[in-house]
């Protein structure tokens, strides 16, 4: 009676064959080995993926800490430079601004490194839109770009408009001397109109991408003398303003570039810190999901092995 319940009523060979197919697979021993090896390979790949995601999370956390340290240094330099840069810019902002036709020079300030959100993309976008708008009006446009990312974004379509580029400026500590070198390049090109595209720092979580119009030597010389004197008479110059105007104008170019670059550097580091924080958070969420899949697969494997052992013992 007991043997009929275990082996079945038909014959003593049917049940062992059925147990064998459950334990070993439909194709005998080969099928069982394939199932076990497939599960082992799946667990191994999940384990490797967990390690890679964990390493990625460590890297993004370290990059966030580095960006936070650089942010403090760059913000300190930006705050220190503002009393030096702002008075010169306020002086030239008193001059009347007129939108005249003529050639346009676009000076874009980007960074050499990525992984900082849309900081460089926004500068390239506003420079590209300004170029398209001016060329649609029939005005010739030339560009000067600072930073590898801006060059890479604009070189493919507008490489013939790039007059000069400044790469790897972040490898050394930024000083006013580098801004003066760039200002000399701008003065040598004798622009009719000049627009500086850069990022303006607002807070740790926000920045503005602006295209600042700068007064050029050509615009100052073609300006109405009465308006020019009215704007400049509140200041005293020694020697006279007409004798030092060219040097003062080149100094103005340098202060604009210096201030814009430091503002962009702070915006870059704050954006990179936020990007790395989000990347670390996403890596943690991914690691939790992979760990859950791994634990489920491991428990399923253990349950399958226990069922095979119990079924084998029952068959014996």
Buried (B, 14 or more C-beta within 10 A) or exposed (E): EEEEEEBEEEEEEEBEEBBBBBBBBEEEEEBBEEEBEEBEEBBEEBEEBBEEBBEBBEBBBEBBEBBBEBBEEBBEBBEEBBEEBEEBBEBBEBBEEEEEEBBBBBBBBBBBEBEBBBBBBBBBBBBBEBBEEBBEEEBEBBBBBBBBBBBBBBBEEBEEBBBBBBEEBBEEEBEBEBBBEBBEBBBEBEBBBBBBBBBBBEEBEEBEBBBBEBBBBBBBEEBEEEEBEEBBEEEEEEEEBEEEBEEBBBBBBBBBBBBBBBBBBBBBBBBBBBBBBEBBEBBBEBBEEBBEBBEEBBEEBEEBEEEBEEBEEEBE
